[in-house]
């Protein structure tokens, strides 16, 4: 029961922050601070909205993100870990996947490190994981909406059923 109340509080907080961003956008539009030709203002609004989404993440969800980044991308550097975190957050925002970080990460057959005896259960996030998370918290998103990744060359299913986007380290990313 406490978990449900906590989850509701986090969701309500995120919804309130999203509404605040929408209200800021509306005020900027009405004040002529925003126009279609003003791309820098549009980018600023996107960064504000992204920060609001990340700000709604609980401590437990942050730990899940840090651990899955370490389990999936140890040795891939800060950016490799950041891309893994972005894939999880992109999935939360997608209608194709569950709507919470925990449900996305623990969805059956999606992230192999969370299986019984998988790496997720034994790793401790390193400084690079925290740096990657902080980048995202500060608005970094060069993921191009990636929803999947695999070790490069290891997933014929992804190559046949998704759109290849880019490679980072030893991972290929897809949408």
DRENVEXVO-552557 format. One record per residue: residue in one letter; y negated, z, x negated of N, C-alpha, C in turn. Coordinates in steps of 0.001 Angstrom, whole numbers, plus 500000, padded with zeros to 6 digits. Layout:
<rs>
AYZXYZXYZX/...
</rs>
This chain:
<rs>
X501191500000499176500000500000500000498744500000499131/X498783500810498057497638500868497156497422499500496516/X498519498817496164498409497489495571497692496534496515/X498042496562497802497394495686498777495913495988498883/X495540497264498904494125497640498987493396497162497738/X494015497349496566493402496899495322493257495384495328/X494311494686495742494248493232495780493155492774496746/X493056493413497913492022493059498875490648493277498275/X490465494394497550489179494694496930488800493619495925/X489756493195495089489493492159494100489151490846494785/X489919490483495806489656489237496536488296489301497221/X487988490428497852486696490581498531485559490478497529/X485720491092496348484691491030495317484489489585494853/X485584488873494603485491487480494172484833486619495254/X485212486844496523484602486094497619483101486365497700/X482722487624497526481296487988497575480552487305496435/X481149487285495236480510486641494097480396485140494322/X481410484549494929481366483118495221480245482823496217/X480108483681497255479022483512498223477664483648497544/X477550484621496617476291484807495900475933483560495109/X476931482934494475476689481698493739476243480584494681/X476899480504495834476529479486496818475100479714497302/X474729480967497508473365481278497941472362480918496848/X472709481192495590471833480818494474471643479307494444/X472727478575494628472667477117494665471743476645495785/X471887477227496972471062476844498121469589477118497838/X469289478279497269467905478624496941467345477640495922/X468154477293494920467688476341493907467422474975494531/X468291474571495463468086473297496144466800473316496948/X466605474388497724465414474499498562464137474600497743/X464252475170496547463087475330495680462886474120494779/X463693473101494993463634471869494214463921472104492736/X464684473168492447465111473418491078466375472639490764/X466971472064491801468183471297491620467996469925492234/X468439468925491540468462467583492105469674466874491539/X470085465794492187471263465069491722471072464545490305/X469835464273489941469599463731488612469494464824487549/X469465466072487981469323467171487030470702467716486662/X471384467028485739472759467381485371472847468736484682/X471819469122483910471904470407483211471891471561484207/X471135471431485292471129472468486317472479472506487015/X473043471340487281474358471271487908475404471946487021/X475336471703485735476276472333484807476073473850484778/X474812474291484844474530475723484874475162476368486101/X475040475725487248475625476256488472477145476330488342/X477757475299487775479205475319487573479617476485486690/X478840476744485638479154477861484744478997479195485459/X477965479330486315477768480561487084478947480772488023/X479365479707488706480490479804489628481773480161488884/X481990479558487706483193479848486930483187481297486466/X482031481778486021481944483174485572482256484115486737/X481794483778487936482077484609489109483567484640489397/X484251483514489232485703483475489460486415484373488463/X486049484271487187486698485072486157486341486541486319/X485106486833486776484673488220486945485522488946487984/X486145488221488896486970488840489924488385489172489464/X488690488984488185490024489225487665490181490711487332/X491259491294487832491520492716487580492046492917486155/X492099494172485726492640494489484399494098494058484297/X494868494274485364496281493873485354496417492351485236/X495591491616485968495643490151485903495226489662484523/X494226490312483931493801489944482579494960490129481602/X495695491228481742496843491468480863497911490397481043/X498132489974482277499101488898482534498653487633481811/X497376487288481925496849486092481254496979486196479736/X496641487350479189496725487540477736498166487429477244/X499086488034477986500497488019477568501107486620477699/X500781485894478779501364484553478916500778483622477861/X499501483827477511498895483022476442499618483267475120/X499900484522474832500602484858473586502037484323473608/X502716484516474725504116484089474832504256482572474749/X503317481853475330503400480384475368502766479711474151/X501742480344473559500961479626472547500758480408471250/X501652481323470946501542482015469658501612480964468557/X500699481042467614500652480065466530499840478822466866/X499311478742468080498537477565468503497031477779468368/X496609478925467880495184479192467687494485479584468975/X493207479856468857492401480312469993492379479266471097/X492150478009470733492044476975471760493368476728472466/X494467476762471734495772476600472370496013477674473416/X495630478896473087495782480007474035494818479857475211/X493596479403474933492613479213476004493090478157477008/X493683477088476510494189476049477414495312476582478305/X496174477438477765497238478029478581496623478889479693/X495645479706479347494973480536480354494317479658481410/X493671478574480987493006477674481945494018477047482897/X495197476674482391496218476094483271496565477084484372/X496748478343484012497052479362485027495917479450486040/X494668479527485568493526479639486487493353478369487324/X493612477211486736493542475962487502494582475956488616/X495752476490488334496799476560489360496393477511490491/X495782478624490147495330479568491183494349478862492122/X493517478006491574492515477289492376493087476090493121/X494262475653492738494888474478493350495662474869494612/X495654473992495591496429474217496817497925473999496593/X498300473411495457499698473116495152500470474333494650/X499757475408494305500381476574493683499955477852494401/X500636478964494095500234480248494681498766480579494350/X498205481513495090496765481782494970496398483044494190/X497343483590493425497012484712492554497580484447491161/X496990485079490174497447484927488799498896485388488673/X499201486523489230500559487068489127501582486120489758/X501286485626490947502226484728491619502394483411490862/X501321482906490266501415481667489490502300481874488267/X502032482919487506502771483145486273504246483443486539/X504524484168487613505909484557487886506612483656488896/X505989482530489259506643481581490152507909481053489470/X508983481001490219510284480606489669510218479250488958/X510805479206487781510948477988486973509632477348486528/X508579478140486393507311477567485953506971477919484507/X507068479172484139506765479602482775508013480266482196/X508666479591481277509946480087480756509856481466480093/X508759481854479459508731483183478833508856484361479798/X508671484152481103508764485286482033510181485481482575/X511095484599482221512488484779482634513034486078482032/X514149486557482563514790487743481990514981487533480490/X514623488531479732514718488490478270513816487438477634/X512816486944478358511873485975477812510850486641476899/X510141485847476136509148486343475171508040487158475821/X507681486836477046506586487526477736506756489039477672/X507961489497477810508239490933477914508130491661476586/X508132490929475470508121491550474151506825491351473367/X506000490397473759504803490097472962503658491057473273/X502794491205472281501536491909472456500438490896472157/X499463490754473043498372489801472790497654490117471473/X497343489082470732496613489268469482495122489017469701/X494351489111468636492892488938468721492528487548469249/X493334486540468905493053485181469396493161485098470917/X494093485844471509494227485857472970492957486407473611/X492449487488473057491221488086473589490031487158473396/X489971486487472256488892485531472014488969484366473004/X490182483885473253490374482797474222489924483237475615/X490321484426476014489919484949477324488399485074477406/X487780485575476349486316485719476348485617484369476442/X486170483347475798485596482001475921485573481572477387/X486680481778478065486795481380479467485873482225480329/X485808483498480040484914484400480786483458483953480654/X483138483336479531481776482856479300481579481403479729/X482532480873480504482343479565481118483031478393480448/X483779478609479378484443477494478703485534476916479594/X485505475610479758486578474914480465486572473452480073/X487417473124479135487597471730478731488991471254479131/X489536471906480165490915471646480554491114470375481363/X490043469786481852490136468572482680491055468780483882/X491122470019484353491929470316485529493424470356485287/X493840470519484026495270470535483700496008471581484527/X497156471183485067497992472082485866499345472350485213/X499674471584484183500964471701483526500791471541482018/X501731472083481282501824471806479856503277471985479439/X503616471344478341504952471523477771504851471268476280/X505870471699475589505934471385474171505976469860474086/X505150469290473253505023467837473165506388467179472995/X506665466226473889507901465463473831509117466150474425/X508932467313475037510101468062475509510351467959477016/X509489467264477750509665467258479195509573465857479784/X510704465184479903510694463875480557510164463958481994/X510454465071482697509966465210484076508448465107484115/X507761465806483226506293465752483223505797464354482886/X506437463730481939506027462388481549506174461393482697/X507161461622483564507420460695484663506692461055485966/X506333462324486144505812462774487438504374463280487439/X503752463309486282502370463794486206501551462843485351/X500259463100485285499363462283484464499080463008483157/X499390462361482043499106462931480726497600463004480537/X497124464154480023495696464334479771495366464351478283/X496035465210477518495717465373476095496758466259475430/X496675466330474105497518467235473326496632468248472612/X497101469479472557496449470529471779497561471226471004/X497487471147469698498554471726468882499875471064469222/X500868471882469540502206471368469868502436471205471364/X501378471276472152501512471173473607500835469921474137/X501473469327475138500877468225475901500481468802477261/X499312468378477740498787468892479013498719467755480029/X498990468119481283499126467125482361498440467635483639/X498209466677484528497714467003485865498531466218486860/
</rs>
